[in-house]
Amino acid sequence: MKLPGTVLAAACAAALVWPIAARAQSSGSQDTSSQGSGSQSSSSQDSSSSSSSSSKSSQKTKGQGPQPAPPAAPDGSDKISRRINNSAPAQHDVEVGQYYMKKEKYDAAIDRFQDAAKLLPDYAITYRLMGEAYEKKKFLSEAMAAYQKFLTVAPNDKDAEEMRKRVARLQGEIQEEDRRRAAATKP
């Protein structure tokens, strides 16, 4: 069954407004405690006004169950909004970077992987691919740094053991290169 567009839009709007209305209602219930509900008589309200404020404070300390999630920041600056808004562009950057890797355009690939890392700093595949591109260019220290970042972001990933081996291999290669440079500069 298809819903008309207006009904669907109304349902979406209600879902967005509900947390704000719930918060306003919970804060407004303190102010309207003297008004009561329609089922109580006015005489019972007057006699229980002092006891109702103490019972409401005891309800607050006990907790009223799970609280609704805070609403998203309107500018999209909260963590979840950033994740939602940036995941598609970051994945696109990774895909384009992989295309450049196949074409052996490693500088362009690195640029795209860096863009993806800025959008989603915890997207692990970005760092693995960036490390591979740096390795192809023989930028060993940058490749090792990218692999280490991969390991900090996703230490239990299926590729983590391979990345640890690559880091160890690169450390050995960098040390060997440093030794060769030192030996070449001696008189």
Buried (B, 14 or more C-beta within 10 A) or exposed (E): EEEEEEEEEEEEEEEEEEBEEEBEEEEEEEEEBEEBEEEEEEEEBEEEEEEBEEEEEEEEEEEEEEEEEEEBEEEEEBEEBBBEEBEEEBBBBBEBBBEBBEEEBBEBBBBBBBBBBEBBBEBBBBBBBBBBBBBBEEBBEBBBBBBBBBBEBBEEBEBBEEBBEBBEBBEEBBEEEEEEEEEEEEE
